[in-house]
Amino acid sequence: MAMRRAIACALKKSVTATSTNLTSFSSPFSRNLHSSSDSKKIVGVFYKANEYASMNPNFVGSVEGSLGIRDWLESQGHHYIVTDDKDGPDSELEKHISDLHVLITTPFHPAYVTAERIKRAKNLELLLTAGIGSDHIDLKAAAAAGLTVAEVTGSNVVSVAEDELMRILILVRNFVPGYQQAINGEWNVAGIAYRAYDLEGKTIGTVGAGRIGKLLLQRLKPFNCNLLYHDRIQMDPELENQTGAKYEEDLVKMLGKCDVVVINTPLTEKTKGMFNKELIAKMKKGVLIVNNARGAIMDTQAVVDACSSGHIGGYSGDVWYPQPAPKDHPWRHMPNHAMTPHISGTTIDAQLRYAAGVKDMLDNYFKGEDFPPQNYIVKEGELAPQYR
């Protein structure tokens, strides 16, 4: 009961985001999203909470919590299957690909929805992301197949922006070596202080200034930094004034000015591997990088090499490729990093918001009603602008 009340409360408080303009057309290949009110087979792919599942009644983003919607779905006659087993031909997900109608997954434990899987999913109509970021889906294949792809836009932007601010401070203040000294019984102030700085007066640039980027800039303003941003769309003057941020049309020029770079751009064909050896070389020596966007935006080995040489003074983020990251992923062992598993957007507060958003969209789906426009990533064969 407490969980249901929390989800209901979260739904009322859900972020109201600005609409994403989708130029829609009627595709001859579109699958009828609202073809009937018959029972639907819905599969959710989430991470397992294991022993932590019982420690918080609002831990709904896990296999055990199942977004808190099982009773509601089953009371309406729908079949709801939840698993964390998502990879390979013998996975639990693969067993259901051929006849599922809806697939719900998250960026934190993504089920990679390839063109091959879409081809085999003859009954699939709807792909929902519980959270933000649908790049684990082959969006072009989904559009060609007439599928609808949607996410809970705005559900965890506060969570990610707060996490980015934390990571900036961790890198600037050289926190991780100090923590390691504390747990190892050491005391060597010089070993930390020689590369610890104040945030005030530093130049910080965000690559991408969408919902998360704007929130980060607003939170950085009180630190009296020099704030820059690069984006395909310039903010309106009032918002620029509120954030104190200056627009930089030329990405390379902006990167060359920055002491700290924060990546807030979606993963697309254009941004995949964008931060390669050549681009990193154009950044300041000792630059600090925070990336909570997507791991594949970075050239993995280029980051390792630059951290090892000192060209990157510190790298922190919670996104990897693939996810979960294998034990031998080189970012686990490179110097001067402050990496974590993908956690920034799955706080308990964020879970309640994206669980409420998924429930709301499923309710619309069953009723044959549209979703909020900003939630669509693929609609009637057309991709949202940020993924084109």
C-alpha positions in Angstrom: 0.0 0.0 0.0 2.9 2.4 0.9 4.4 1.6 -2.5 1.2 2.4 -4.4 0.7 5.7 -2.5 4.3 6.7 -3.3 3.9 5.9 -7.0 0.6 7.9 -7.1 2.4 10.8 -5.4 5.3 10.6 -7.8 2.9 10.6 -10.8 1.4 13.9 -9.5 4.8 15.4 -9.2 6.1 14.1 -12.5 8.3 16.5 -14.4 6.3 18.5 -17.0 8.7 18.7 -20.0 8.5 20.8 -23.0 7.1 19.1 -26.1 9.3 17.4 -28.6 8.1 18.2 -32.1 7.7 15.0 -34.1 6.8 15.3 -37.8 4.5 12.3 -38.0 3.2 10.6 -41.1 1.1 7.5 -41.6 3.4 4.7 -42.4 2.1 1.8 -44.5 4.2 -0.5 -42.3 2.9 0.8 -39.0 1.6 -1.8 -36.6 -1.7 -0.8 -35.0 -0.6 0.3 -31.6 -4.2 0.2 -30.2 -5.4 -2.8 -32.2 -7.6 -4.3 -29.5 -8.4 -4.4 -25.8 -7.4 -8.1 -25.6 -4.9 -9.5 -23.1 -1.4 -8.3 -23.9 1.9 -10.0 -23.1 4.2 -7.5 -21.5 7.9 -8.2 -20.7 9.9 -6.1 -18.3 13.7 -6.3 -18.2 15.2 -4.8 -15.0 18.2 -5.4 -12.7 17.9 -7.8 -9.7 17.9 -6.3 -6.3 18.5 -9.6 -4.5 19.0 -9.0 -0.7 18.4 -5.3 -1.1 14.8 -5.8 -2.4 13.3 -5.9 1.0 15.3 -3.0 2.4 13.1 -0.3 0.9 9.4 -0.7 0.0 9.8 1.9 -2.8 12.6 0.0 -4.6 10.4 -0.5 -7.6 13.0 -0.3 -10.4 14.2 -3.8 -9.8 13.0 -7.3 -10.9 11.5 -7.8 -7.5 9.7 -4.4 -7.5 8.6 -4.8 -11.2 7.7 -1.1 -11.3 4.9 -1.7 -8.8 2.5 -2.5 -11.6 2.1 -6.3 -11.5 -1.2 -6.3 -9.6 -2.6 -3.6 -11.8 -1.7 -5.3 -15.0 -2.8 -8.8 -14.0 -6.1 -7.5 -12.6 -6.9 -6.4 -16.2 -6.0 -9.8 -17.6 -2.6 -9.0 -19.0 0.4 -11.4 -18.8 3.4 -9.7 -17.1 6.8 -11.3 -17.2 9.8 -9.8 -15.5 13.4 -10.9 -15.8 17.0 -9.7 -15.7 18.2 -12.4 -18.2 18.4 -10.5 -21.4 21.4 -11.5 -23.5 22.0 -14.4 -25.9 19.9 -16.9 -27.7 19.1 -18.9 -24.5 18.1 -15.9 -22.4 14.7 -15.6 -20.7 13.9 -12.5 -22.9 14.6 -14.4 -26.1 12.0 -17.0 -25.1 9.3 -14.4 -25.2 10.5 -12.3 -28.2 8.2 -14.1 -30.7 4.9 -13.3 -29.0 5.3 -10.3 -26.7 3.3 -7.1 -27.4 5.2 -4.7 -25.1 8.8 -4.6 -24.0 9.8 -2.4 -21.0 13.5 -2.0 -20.3 15.8 0.5 -18.6 19.1 2.2 -19.5 20.6 0.8 -16.3 20.3 -2.9 -17.3 19.5 -2.5 -21.0 18.0 -5.1 -23.2 19.6 -4.5 -26.5 16.7 -4.5 -29.1 18.5 -5.2 -32.3 17.0 -5.3 -35.9 17.2 -9.1 -35.7 15.1 -9.2 -32.5 12.6 -6.7 -34.0 12.2 -8.9 -37.0 11.4 -12.0 -34.8 9.0 -10.0 -32.6 5.9 -10.4 -34.8 3.5 -9.2 -32.2 5.6 -6.4 -30.8 3.8 -3.0 -30.9 5.4 -0.9 -28.1 8.9 -0.4 -26.7 9.0 1.6 -23.4 12.1 2.8 -21.6 11.6 3.1 -17.9 13.8 6.2 -17.6 15.5 8.3 -20.3 17.6 7.2 -23.2 16.4 4.7 -25.8 19.7 4.1 -27.7 19.7 0.4 -26.6 17.0 0.1 -29.3 17.8 0.0 -33.0 15.6 3.0 -33.6 15.8 2.9 -37.4 14.7 -0.7 -37.4 11.9 0.1 -35.0 10.7 2.9 -37.2 10.8 0.8 -40.3 8.8 -1.9 -38.5 6.1 0.6 -37.5 6.8 0.2 -33.8 6.2 2.9 -31.2 9.2 3.8 -28.9 8.6 6.0 -25.9 10.3 6.9 -22.7 9.4 8.7 -19.5 10.9 12.1 -20.5 12.0 14.2 -17.5 11.6 11.4 -15.0 15.2 11.4 -13.8 16.8 14.6 -15.0 17.1 16.0 -11.5 18.8 12.8 -10.3 21.4 12.8 -13.1 22.1 16.6 -12.9 22.7 16.2 -9.1 25.0 13.3 -9.7 27.0 15.2 -12.3 27.6 18.1 -9.9 28.8 15.5 -7.3 31.2 14.0 -9.8 32.6 17.4 -10.8 33.4 18.1 -7.2 34.9 14.6 -6.6 37.3 15.2 -9.5 38.2 18.8 -8.8 38.9 18.1 -5.1 40.8 14.8 -5.8 38.4 13.0 -3.5 39.0 9.4 -4.5 42.7 9.1 -3.4 41.7 10.7 -0.1 39.0 8.1 0.4 41.4 5.3 -0.5 43.9 6.6 2.1 41.2 6.6 4.7 40.1 3.0 4.1 43.8 1.8 3.8 44.9 3.3 7.1 47.1 5.9 5.4 47.7 9.6 6.0 49.4 11.5 3.2 47.9 15.0 2.7 50.4 15.9 0.0 49.4 12.9 -2.0 45.9 14.5 -2.4 46.5 18.2 -2.1 49.0 18.5 -5.0 46.1 18.1 -7.5 43.1 19.4 -5.5 41.5 22.7 -6.6 38.5 25.0 -5.9 35.6 24.9 -8.3 35.2 28.7 -8.2 36.7 30.4 -11.2 37.0 27.3 -13.3 35.6 27.1 -16.8 33.0 24.3 -17.2 31.4 23.4 -20.5 28.5 21.1 -21.1 28.3 19.3 -24.5 24.5 19.3 -24.8 22.2 21.6 -22.9 18.9 19.8 -22.9 16.9 19.1 -19.8 19.8 17.7 -17.8 22.4 20.2 -19.1 20.2 23.1 -18.2 19.6 21.8 -14.7 23.4 21.3 -14.2 24.1 24.8 -15.4 21.6 26.2 -12.9 23.2 24.2 -10.1 26.7 25.4 -11.0 25.8 29.1 -11.1 26.3 29.6 -7.3 29.8 28.3 -7.6 30.9 31.3 -9.6 32.3 29.3 -12.5 32.7 30.4 -16.1 29.9 28.4 -17.7 29.8 27.5 -21.4 27.5 25.2 -23.4 27.4 23.7 -26.9 24.2 22.5 -28.4 22.4 22.2 -31.7 19.9 24.8 -30.4 20.8 27.9 -28.5 18.8 28.7 -25.3 16.5 31.7 -25.2 18.2 34.8 -23.8 16.2 34.7 -20.6 17.4 31.2 -19.7 20.9 32.0 -20.7 20.7 34.9 -18.2 19.3 32.7 -15.5 22.1 30.1 -15.9 24.8 32.6 -16.6 26.0 30.3 -19.4 27.5 31.4 -22.7 26.7 29.7 -26.0 29.6 28.2 -27.9 28.7 27.3 -31.5 32.1 25.8 -32.2 32.5 22.6 -30.1 36.3 22.3 -30.6 36.9 25.9 -29.5 34.7 25.4 -26.4 36.6 22.2 -25.4 39.9 24.0 -25.7 38.7 26.6 -23.0 37.4 24.1 -20.5 38.9 22.9 -17.2 35.9 20.6 -16.8 33.8 19.0 -19.6 30.4 17.4 -18.9 28.8 15.3 -21.6 25.0 15.6 -21.9 24.3 14.7 -25.5 22.3 11.7 -26.6 24.0 8.7 -28.2 23.3 8.8 -32.0 25.1 7.8 -35.1 26.7 11.2 -35.1 27.9 11.1 -31.5 29.0 7.5 -31.3 32.8 7.5 -30.7 32.8 11.3 -31.0 35.4 11.8 -28.2 38.3 10.0 -30.0 42.0 10.5 -29.8 42.0 13.5 -32.1 39.2 15.4 -30.3 40.7 14.7 -26.8 44.0 16.0 -28.0 42.4 19.4 -28.7 41.3 19.7 -25.0 43.3 21.2 -22.2 46.0 19.1 -20.7 44.7 17.9 -17.4 41.0 18.4 -18.4 38.4 16.7 -16.1 35.6 14.9 -17.9 32.2 13.8 -16.5 30.1 11.5 -18.6 26.7 10.3 -17.4 25.3 10.4 -21.0 26.4 7.2 -22.7 29.7 5.3 -22.7 29.8 4.7 -26.4 30.1 8.5 -27.0 33.7 8.0 -25.9 36.4 6.0 -27.7 37.2 3.6 -24.9 40.9 3.1 -25.6 41.4 6.8 -26.3 40.1 7.6 -22.8 42.4 5.0 -21.2 45.4 6.4 -23.1 44.6 10.0 -22.2 44.1 9.2 -18.5 47.4 7.2 -18.5 49.3 10.1 -20.1 47.7 12.7 -17.9 46.1 14.6 -20.8 42.8 13.7 -19.1 43.4 14.6 -15.4 40.3 12.7 -14.2 37.4 10.9 -15.7 34.1 10.1 -13.9 30.8 8.7 -15.0 28.4 5.9 -14.6 27.9 4.8 -18.2 29.8 2.1 -20.0 29.6 0.1 -23.2 28.4 -2.6 -23.0 26.3 -2.6 -19.9 26.8 -4.3 -17.5 30.5 -3.7 -18.0 32.6 -6.8 -18.2 35.1 -7.4 -15.3 38.0 -6.7 -17.7 36.7 -3.4 -19.0 39.7 -1.1 -19.2 38.0 1.8 -17.6 37.9 -0.2 -14.3 41.7 -0.1 -14.1 42.8 3.2 -15.7 44.3 5.9 -13.4 42.5 8.9 -12.0 39.0 7.6 -12.6 35.9 7.8 -10.4 33.6 5.4 -12.2 30.5 3.7 -10.8 27.9 1.3 -12.2 25.0 3.1 -14.0 23.3 4.6 -10.9 22.7 8.3 -11.5 19.2 8.1 -12.9 17.9 5.2 -10.7 17.6 6.9 -7.3 14.5 5.8 -5.4 12.9 9.2 -6.2 13.6 8.6 -9.9 12.3 5.1 -9.8 9.0 6.2 -8.4 8.7 8.9 -11.2 9.6 6.5 -14.1 7.4 3.7 -12.6 4.5 6.2 -12.5 5.2 7.3 -16.0 5.3 3.8 -17.4 2.0 3.0 -15.7 0.5 6.1 -17.2 1.6 5.3 -20.7 0.5 1.7 -20.5 -2.9 3.0 -19.4 -3.0 5.2 -22.4 -2.0 2.3 -24.6 -4.8 0.1 -23.4 -7.3 2.9 -23.9 -6.1 3.7 -27.4 -4.9 7.2 -26.3 -1.7 9.0 -27.3 1.2 9.6 -24.9 2.4 13.0 -24.0 4.2 14.3 -27.1 7.6 14.7 -25.4 7.7 11.0 -24.5 7.8 9.7 -28.1 11.1 8.6 -29.5 9.6 6.9 -32.6 6.1 7.6 -33.7 4.6 6.5 -37.0 8.0 5.9 -38.6 9.5 9.2 -37.5 12.4 9.6 -35.1 12.5 12.4 -32.5 14.9 15.2 -33.6 17.6 14.4 -31.1 18.0 10.9 -32.6 18.2 12.0 -36.3 
